[in-house]
Amino acid sequence: MDPWNGSGTTTHVADRLGFAAVGYDVNPVAALVANAKLARPRDAEHVSGLARRIVTATLEDHDTCTTHPDPLLEWVRPSVARQYRRIESSVLADLATGHSSQTLKVIDGTLPPLASFLILALMRAARSLAAVETRTNPTWITPGEFPRGTRQMLGSRWLAFVRQMASELSLDGASASARSESIVADARSLPLANECVDFVLTSPPYCTRIDYVINTSFELAAMGIGRGAPKFIQLRERCMGAPLARKGALSDPSTTWPDEIHALLHAIRSHPSRDSSSYYYKTYWQYFSDCEMTLRELHRTLRQTGAAVLVIQTSYYKDVRVDLPDLYVALGAAVGFRASVISTANVKHSLTQINSRSLRHRTTTTYREAVVALEKNA
């Protein structure tokens, strides 16, 4: 299991090795990407014929109706948005029918792997024609002013992405086991029974305050969730490590959090920089609250002989070093694990460096990447 599955590396590789794997992520875009990676290589290689037939059929459809308001219209030309919806509807009708004979929805994160594969290729084709602007932080994107392309171009690019992605799937030379899946769910409340997981392999958010929801706002628009929509805002609030502070008072974890976390929070709260004692203190408190809840879920769902392995990097708040591997060890021990760092290495690059302004608070920066093991006490 991977409770922070993201783009699905854990589920993809585990599945190719013959394990039944399940991944969870609150962002439906991540679940779509992860499920697309679970498509069988041979199926992906032979689905281009279906894709060509869909392109031909949809180009012959001259219906100009578009669902309004369609969030895609912020990003692409109206003709491209209409063609996108035609292709999407055809893929879902052909490959995404549930047990009740109803067409599954992209937003639910329940599409089978091959349907996810085709929809992801379609999203990538549409994004290649979209107007996307970035800021100092390249993960923060907004709609631009000059989208390009035609409905014919969307179809041809979709076919190209289908071929490219099928080629990438076939490179590993293994067949999917068809026993794995990625599901939209919150790591803090996993939809699993007690003691049903043998092994957890994951990499949690690194406390770098990257807004992954904003970074996937185009794909969310393709799913029907526009910027500013209630679902969009709720998703940003639910994501662990995001820079959006949730409303409400902070909980009191004084009886469960180790001294190491309290020391870090004190250093942040007393830092002289602006908003350290309010906004930043709250977002870091929020992060460790989410971390504790997830580790408790791992402890609940792991078998007595099970273990969790986490890949974690250090980060910084201004000039304050956030030694996240050691903090996870301390918190893991607090929730009942035997916890230790079993491997460590210095790394030159970190997600913290995405924002070029982060280095102005310190002259030297070193990052450590560590493997943390959490074992249940038998």
N, C-alpha and C positions, 0 to 999 in steps of 0.2 A: 504494500500500500504506500501511496504517496499522498499525504494530506494537503500538500502545496504543489500540486502536479504541474502547474504552469503549462508549458507547451508540450509536455508529455514525454520527456526523455526517459523517465523511469518506467512508465507503462510500456513504451515502445520497445525498449531494450529487454525488459523482463519478459515481455510477450514473445519476442523473437527467440529468447533462450528457453522457452517452453513453460514459463511460470504463468499462473493465473494472477493477473495484477489488476488493481483498481486504483484510480487516481481521482482526487477531488480538487475542485477549485471553485471559488465563488464567481469568477468571471466566465460567462458562457462562451466568450471568444476562446479562452484557453481550453475549455472542454472540447470545442469544435476542432481546434488544431490538434489536440491530443488524440481524439478519436480518428481524425484523418490519418494519423501516423499508424493506426492499427489496421488500416486497409491491407488486404492481402496483395502482395506485389503483382501476382499474375492477374488478379481482378483489375487492378489499377492499369496494367498494361493494355488490357483488352477493352477498357471502357471508352476509349476514344471514339469508337464507332457510334456508340450511343450519344456521345457528346456532339458529334457532327450532325446526327439526325435531329437532335434538339435545336441546334443552331439554325439549321435549314428551316425547320418547322416554325420557329419563333420569328425568323426574319420574314416569313410569308404572312405573319399576323400583323395587320396594320391597325389594330386597335390602339387608340391614342390615350386610353384611360390610364390613369395612375392613381394609386391609393394616396389620398391626401389627408393630412400632410405626411409626405414620405420623407423621413430624415435624410435619405440619400441625396435629396435635391440640394442640400447644403453643400455637397461635395462634388457632384457630377452633373453633367448636362441632363436635362429632362429626357431626351431620347435614350441616353445611356441608362438612366434610372429605370425607364419603362422596360428596356430590353433585359436589364438585370432581373427584374421581377418576373418576366416571362420565363427566362431560363431557370430561375430558382423554382418557380411553380412546377415546371416540367420535371426537374430533378426530384423534387419532393414527391410528386405524384407517382413517378416510376420506381423510386428506390427507398422511400421513407414512409411506408405504410405500417402502422402498428397492428397489434393483435385485434383491435376493435375495428379494423379496416379504415380507420381515420388517418389522414395524413399528419405525420408528426411535424412539430414546429421547430425551426432552427433555434429559437431562443430558449427552448426547454433543455437543450444540451443532451437530447436523447437520440439524436440521429445515429443510424448504424454507420460503421466505418466508411463504406464506399460512398454513401450519400454525403458524409462529412468531407470526404476527400474532394468530391466535385464542387461542393459549396465553397470550400476553402479556396480552391483554384479560381472560382468565380469571383470571390472577394479580392483576391490578389490581382486579377485582371482588371476589375473595376478601380481598385486603388491606383493602378498604374496610369489610369486616365483621370484621376481626381486631382483637384487643386488642394494641396496640403501645405500648410505653412508651419515652420518650426520656430522656436525661440532660442534663448541662450541655453536652456535645457532642451536637448533635442527630443526628449520623450514627451514634451508638452506640444501637442499639435492642435491646429485649428484649421477650419476650412479656408481655402484661399479664394482668389478672385477669378482665376482663369482656368476652369476645367477644360478638357479637350476630349477629342475622340468622337466616334460615331457608334451607332448600334452594331454596324458591321465590324468595326474595330474591336468592340467588346467581345464579340463572338470569336474572332480569330485569336485574340489574346487569351481567351479562356481555353481554347484548344491547345495553345502553346503551353500554358501553365499545366494543363492536364498531362501532356507528354513529359514535361520537365519533372513534375512531381512524381510521376510513375517511374521515371528513370532513377530518381533519388531513392525511392522505396526499394527498388530492385538491387541497389548497390550492396545491401547487407547480405544478400544471397540466402536469406532464410524466409520461411513461410510463417505467417501469423498463426497463433494457436487458436484464435477465435474465442478465447476464454477471458479476455481482458476488456476493460472499459474505463472511460473517463466520465465522471458525473459532476454536474453542478451542485455543489454542497459546501457548507462552511466547515472549515477544519476545527472550529471550536465546538461543533455539535455534529459529529459524524453519524451518518445513517447506518450504523453497524451494530451488531450484537456484541455483548461482552466476550472477550477472549476468543476472537475468531481470526486474528491476523497473526501470521508467523513472523513476518519481517517487514520493517518500515525502512525505506530508503528515500531520503528527501533533502531538499535544501530550502530552508525557510527564507522569508524576506530578510534582507541584511540590515535592517534599521537605517536605510539610506533615504527614506521618505520619497521614493519614486512613485509617481501616480500612474500605475499601470492601466487604470481605467481610462484616463485621458489619452494615454498612448494607444489604446485600442478603440478610440471614439469613432473612427471611420467604420471599423468592423461592427461595432455596436449599432451604428446607424443602419448598416446593411441588415442587421437583425431586427430593425424596427425600433431601436431605442436611441432617440436623439439626445444631444446635449441639452441639459436643463430639464429633461423629463424626470418625473419622480423616481422611476426605476434606475436611471443613470445616477442620480444623487445618492440613492440608497446603496447602490453598488459601490460607489466611492467610499461611503461611510463604513461599509462592511469589510473592506480590504485591509488586511493587516499590513502595517508599516506605511500606509499612505499618509500624505501630509494633511489630510482633512480631519480636524478635531471633531469628535462626536459631541452632540449636545448632552447636557446632564452633568451631574456631579460625579467626581471620581470615586470609585469604590475604595474600600480600606483593606489593603492586602497585608497589613503590618504583621499579621500572625503567620503568613505563609511565604512571603518573599524573603529571600536571603539578604544578608547585610550588603553583599556586593551590588545588588540592584539598588538598594536604598542609597548607597554611597554615590552611585552614578547619578541618580535622580537629584540628589542634593547638589552635586557639582553642576548639573544643568540649571537647576532652579536658582542657584546663587551666582551664575555666570553674569558678567556685567553687560553682555550684549543685549540688544533690544528684544523684548518679548520672551526672553529666556525663562522668566519666572511664571509666565502665563501660557501662551500658545505652545511653545516648544516643550515645556515641562509636561503639559497635558498630552501631547502626541507621543512622547516617550513613555509616559505612564500607560497610555492606551496600548502601546506596542507590547509591553511586558504583561499586561493583563491578558491580551490575546494569546501571548506565548504560553502563559501558565494554563489557560483553558485548553489549548491544543495539546500540551504535554499531558494533561490529565486525561484527555481523550485517547492519546496514544497508550497510556498506562491501562486504561479501561479496556481497549480493544485488543491489545496484544495478549497472546497466550502466555502462560507462566514461563514457558521456555523461549519466548520471543525476545526480540531486540530491535532497537531503532538506531539507525546510523544517519547522522545529519552532517552535511557539508556547510560550513559557516565561515564567513569572513568578518574580520574586524572592520570597524568604520570609525567615523569621528563626528562629534558635535562641536563645531568650531575648532578649538584647539584641544578639546577633551577627547581622549581616546576611549572608544566604546569597544571593550574586549569581549565581543559577543560570544565566542566559543566558551570562554570561562564562565560567562554569565549563564549560558545554557546548561553547563555542567552543574552550577550551583542551584539553578532552578529545577533541573531534572532530579537532583538529589532531594530537593524539598518536596517534590510530589511523589517520591517513593522509588525512584530508579537508582540503580548503581550506575553512576555517571563518570565518564572520564574522556579526556582527549587522547585519541589513539594514534593520531598522525597530524603533523603540522608542517607548513612550508610558507616561506615568505613569497609574496606575489607583488608584481610591479603595478598591476592594474586593478582597479576596483570600480564598482558601479558608482561610488561616491564621486569619482572624477568626471562623471558625465556633465556635471555642472562646473564649468571652468572657474566660477567664483569661489568654489569651496576651498581652494588652496591659499586664499588671501589671509586666512586665520592662522597659518602655521608655515614655517620655512622648510621643514622636513616632514615627510610622511612615509610611513612604512605600513604595509598591510600584511596580515597573517591569515592564511586560509587553513582551517583545521577540520578534522573529521572527529565528530563527537559521537561516542557510543553510549546508549541508554539501555540498560538491561533490567528486566524485572527481577525483583527479589523473590526467589522461589520459596 
